[in-house]
Amino acid sequence: MDKRYIERKRVYSGHVSDVFRARDISSGQLVCLKVVDGDISIKPHSMKREITILKELKGGSNILQFLDWYELFDDVVMVSRWYEYTLVSLLQNAKYSRKVTRFDFANPLDNKVNIVSKVDDLSAKGFLQAMASGLSYIHKHGIIHRDIKPSNILFADDDITKPVIGDFGISYNGPYSDESDDCKFLDVCTGIYKAPELCLGKCDYGNEIDIWSLAVVLTIVYSSDFTSILEEENVVSDLWLLSTIFNNFGTPFVNEGQYEDESLYWPELQSDKYHFVDFQFVHQNRKPDTELLPKCRDPVATSVFNEMTRYRQRITAQEICDKLAIEENR
């Protein structure tokens, strides 16, 4: 089986997996080979669970196209379609960005090249609609992705309105998981894409954490320079992230009527197990939409984003699809 895939080129090497681009000698098709050492088990990572999930999701739109898998000595190899871009690399494409050089004539070595976004409202909303559709399909199958971020959003070509959700390596698949529904792993999601409830130790979370992660991705897509308002650091601690989230989206409060913005009311945090009251965060109001999504001029997309970044009663993926569809049909 391994001889079937030729012209291999390593495109990623991590502590859990290696990823190669290769060509299927029988079809000529470019494929992606994800290789994991079967003897290494770092929970919640699981290649076999990822394969099970992708088999279940096969045929769904906006989902990684699974082709095959095989074992080679101690390695497990998953074969999927090759996608030319991630969201990270696509946004660097001349179709969606341009480079502007800021000259420092006094110190030419200090000249800076800045990236300026060319993503328009229609394209950004098309991206949101497709991502919500993919997440809705995933969630209806009882699966939480748990790692939505730009590098896990793939594209076959340079069309931002046709994203594909990839990398289900740490996904939760309900009754088939080795985690109980009310006590799931908290070490999920990456950096700034981690929902606030995870930072506070809420382990009975659900699909809403994927919605939050997607909302953070939107802050990049709708920015002028593809930089998130959350300003990622190399090492993101939960406390730092909480502080940054509250600085942008407002500090939640636990007593009804305590502050004017009821969208920040989060009574569950009164529980001692979350230690929220002990932290004594300074109350901050939510920033204006124009700061959170600088390039967004679409009121429906803005409204949906606001519901995606609620601390409680967050909008679902299907509700996002429905709201955008209603607007499209008007």
C-alpha positions in Angstrom: 0.0 0.0 0.0 2.8 2.4 0.9 4.4 2.1 -2.6 1.1 3.5 -4.0 2.0 7.0 -2.9 5.0 8.7 -4.7 6.7 12.1 -4.9 6.4 12.6 -1.2 7.2 16.0 0.3 7.0 16.8 4.0 4.9 19.9 4.6 4.5 19.7 8.3 6.2 18.1 11.3 4.8 18.3 14.8 5.0 16.5 18.1 2.0 14.3 17.3 2.1 13.9 13.5 3.9 14.4 10.2 2.1 15.5 7.1 3.2 14.8 3.5 2.0 15.8 0.1 2.2 12.9 -2.3 0.7 11.5 -5.5 -1.4 8.4 -5.8 0.3 6.4 -8.5 -2.9 4.6 -9.5 -5.0 7.8 -10.1 -2.5 10.5 -10.5 -4.3 12.5 -7.8 -2.5 14.6 -5.2 -3.1 13.4 -1.7 -2.3 14.3 1.9 -0.6 11.6 4.1 -1.0 12.2 7.8 1.4 9.9 9.7 1.2 9.2 13.4 3.2 6.8 15.5 0.7 4.2 16.7 2.7 3.7 19.9 2.4 7.3 21.0 -0.8 8.3 22.8 -1.1 11.9 23.8 -4.8 12.5 24.9 -7.0 13.9 23.5 -5.2 13.2 20.2 -6.3 10.1 18.5 -5.7 9.2 14.9 -8.1 6.2 15.0 -10.9 8.3 16.4 -10.2 10.9 13.7 -10.5 8.2 11.0 -13.8 7.0 12.6 -15.1 10.5 12.6 -14.2 11.2 9.0 -15.8 8.0 7.8 -19.0 9.0 9.6 -18.8 12.5 8.0 -17.9 11.3 4.6 -19.9 13.1 1.9 -20.6 16.2 3.9 -19.9 19.5 2.3 -17.1 21.7 3.7 -15.5 18.6 5.4 -12.1 17.1 4.7 -12.4 14.4 2.1 -11.2 11.1 3.6 -9.8 8.6 1.1 -8.2 5.7 2.9 -5.9 4.6 5.8 -3.4 1.9 6.4 -0.8 0.8 8.9 3.0 0.7 8.2 5.0 -1.0 10.9 4.2 1.1 14.0 2.7 4.1 12.0 -0.9 4.8 11.2 -1.3 6.6 7.9 -4.4 8.5 6.9 -4.9 9.4 3.3 -7.1 12.4 2.4 -7.5 14.8 -0.5 -4.7 17.4 -1.0 -5.8 21.0 -0.4 -3.6 23.7 -1.8 -4.3 26.3 0.8 -5.0 26.9 4.5 -6.7 30.1 5.5 -3.3 31.4 6.6 -1.7 30.9 3.2 -4.9 31.9 1.2 -5.0 35.3 2.9 -1.4 35.9 1.7 -2.6 35.3 -1.9 -2.6 38.4 -4.1 -6.3 37.9 -4.7 -7.1 38.7 -1.0 -4.2 40.9 0.1 -1.6 43.4 -1.1 1.7 44.5 0.3 2.4 48.1 1.2 5.9 49.3 2.0 6.3 52.0 4.5 9.6 53.7 3.8 11.9 55.0 6.5 14.2 57.3 4.5 16.3 58.1 7.5 16.9 54.4 8.3 16.2 52.4 5.1 16.9 49.1 7.0 13.8 49.9 9.0 11.4 49.9 6.0 8.3 47.9 6.8 6.2 45.8 4.5 2.6 45.7 5.7 -0.2 43.3 4.5 -3.5 45.0 3.6 -6.7 43.0 3.3 -8.6 43.0 0.0 -11.4 40.7 1.4 -14.8 42.2 0.8 -18.0 41.8 2.7 -19.6 39.4 0.3 -16.6 37.1 0.3 -16.2 37.2 4.1 -19.9 36.4 4.6 -19.7 33.6 2.1 -16.8 32.2 4.2 -18.9 32.4 7.3 -21.9 30.8 5.7 -19.8 27.8 4.4 -18.0 27.4 7.8 -21.3 27.5 9.6 -22.7 24.9 7.2 -19.8 22.6 7.8 -20.0 23.0 11.6 -23.7 22.4 11.6 -23.1 19.1 9.7 -20.5 18.1 12.2 -22.6 19.0 15.3 -25.6 17.1 14.0 -23.5 14.0 14.1 -22.8 14.6 17.8 -19.2 15.7 17.1 -17.4 18.7 18.6 -14.4 19.7 16.4 -12.4 21.4 19.3 -9.7 22.9 17.2 -11.1 25.4 14.7 -8.3 27.8 13.7 -6.9 29.2 10.4 -4.4 26.4 9.8 -7.2 23.8 10.1 -9.4 25.6 7.5 -8.4 24.3 4.1 -9.1 25.3 0.5 -8.8 23.3 -2.8 -8.3 26.6 -4.7 -8.2 30.3 -4.1 -11.8 30.8 -3.3 -12.4 31.9 0.3 -16.1 31.1 0.1 -15.3 27.4 -0.2 -13.6 26.4 3.0 -13.1 22.8 4.2 -12.8 21.9 7.9 -9.8 19.6 8.5 -7.9 18.0 11.4 -10.3 16.1 13.6 -7.4 14.7 15.7 -8.8 16.0 19.0 -12.5 16.0 18.2 -15.1 14.7 20.6 -17.6 12.1 19.1 -20.2 11.7 21.8 -20.9 8.1 23.0 -17.9 6.8 21.1 -15.4 8.9 23.0 -13.4 7.9 26.1 -14.5 11.1 27.8 -17.7 11.5 29.7 -20.2 14.1 28.4 -20.0 16.1 31.7 -16.2 15.9 32.1 -14.4 16.4 28.8 -10.8 17.3 28.3 -10.1 21.0 28.8 -6.7 20.9 26.9 -8.4 21.6 23.6 -8.5 24.4 21.1 -5.4 26.4 20.3 -4.2 29.7 21.7 -6.5 32.6 21.2 -9.2 30.4 19.6 -10.0 28.9 23.0 -13.4 29.7 24.4 -13.6 31.5 27.8 -15.5 28.7 29.5 -12.6 26.4 28.8 -10.2 28.8 30.5 -12.5 28.8 33.5 -12.5 25.0 33.8 -16.0 24.2 32.4 -15.7 20.6 31.3 -19.3 19.9 30.4 -19.1 22.2 27.3 -20.7 21.5 24.0 -20.7 22.7 20.4 -20.6 26.3 21.5 -16.8 26.2 21.8 -16.5 25.7 18.1 -18.7 28.7 17.5 -16.5 30.9 19.7 -13.3 29.7 17.8 -14.9 30.5 14.5 -15.8 34.0 15.8 -12.2 34.6 16.6 -11.2 33.5 13.1 -13.7 36.1 11.8 -11.8 38.8 13.7 -8.9 38.0 11.4 -11.0 37.7 8.2 -12.7 41.1 8.9 -9.5 42.9 10.0 -7.6 45.3 7.8 -4.3 43.4 8.1 -5.3 39.8 9.1 -4.4 40.4 12.7 -6.9 39.4 15.4 -8.0 41.8 18.1 -6.8 39.2 20.6 -3.2 39.7 19.6 -1.7 36.3 19.9 1.5 35.8 22.0 3.9 32.9 21.7 2.7 31.5 25.0 -0.9 32.0 25.8 -1.9 31.3 29.4 -5.6 30.9 30.3 -5.5 33.9 32.7 -3.9 36.1 30.0 -6.5 35.0 27.4 -9.4 35.6 29.8 -8.1 39.1 30.5 -7.8 39.8 26.8 -11.2 38.4 26.0 -12.8 40.5 28.7 -10.9 43.6 27.5 -12.5 43.1 24.0 -15.9 41.5 24.6 -16.6 42.8 28.0 -16.3 41.4 31.5 -19.1 39.1 32.5 -21.1 39.6 35.7 -22.9 37.2 37.9 -25.7 39.3 39.6 -28.7 40.1 37.4 -29.1 43.8 36.7 -25.6 44.6 38.0 -24.6 46.2 34.7 -26.6 47.6 31.8 -25.4 45.1 29.1 -27.4 42.0 29.8 -25.5 40.0 27.2 -22.6 39.9 29.7 -24.8 38.3 32.4 -23.3 34.9 33.2 -24.8 33.6 36.4 -23.2 30.1 36.2 -19.9 31.8 37.2 -21.2 32.2 40.7 -20.2 28.6 41.4 -17.0 28.3 43.4 -15.7 25.7 41.0 -15.0 28.4 38.4 -13.2 30.8 40.8 -14.4 33.7 38.7 -15.4 35.8 41.6 -12.0 35.2 43.3 -10.2 36.7 40.3 -11.9 40.1 40.8 -11.6 41.1 37.2 -12.1 44.9 36.6 -15.4 45.4 34.8 -15.0 46.5 31.2 -17.6 47.1 28.5 -17.7 45.4 25.2 -15.8 47.2 22.5 -17.8 48.7 19.5 -18.4 46.5 16.5 -16.2 48.8 14.4 -13.2 47.8 16.6 -14.0 44.1 16.8 -14.7 43.7 13.0 -13.0 46.8 11.4 -13.9 45.9 7.8 -17.4 44.5 8.3 -20.1 46.7 6.9 -22.8 44.0 6.8 -25.3 44.4 9.6 -26.4 40.8 9.5 -22.9 39.4 9.7 -22.2 41.8 12.6 -25.4 40.7 14.4 -24.4 37.0 13.9 -20.9 37.7 15.2 -22.3 39.4 18.3 -24.4 36.2 19.0 -21.4 34.0 18.4 -19.4 35.8 21.1 -22.0 35.7 23.8 -20.8 34.1 27.0 -24.0 32.1 27.4 -26.8 31.0 25.0 -24.4 31.3 22.1 -26.0 31.0 18.7 -25.7 27.5 17.0 -24.1 26.8 13.6 -27.5 25.9 12.2 -29.0 29.2 13.5 -26.2 31.1 11.7 -27.0 29.3 8.5 -30.7 30.1 8.9 -30.1 33.8 9.6 -27.8 34.2 6.7 -30.2 32.3 4.4 -33.1 34.6 5.4 -31.1 37.7 4.5 -29.9 36.1 1.2 -33.5 35.4 0.2 -34.8 38.9 0.8 
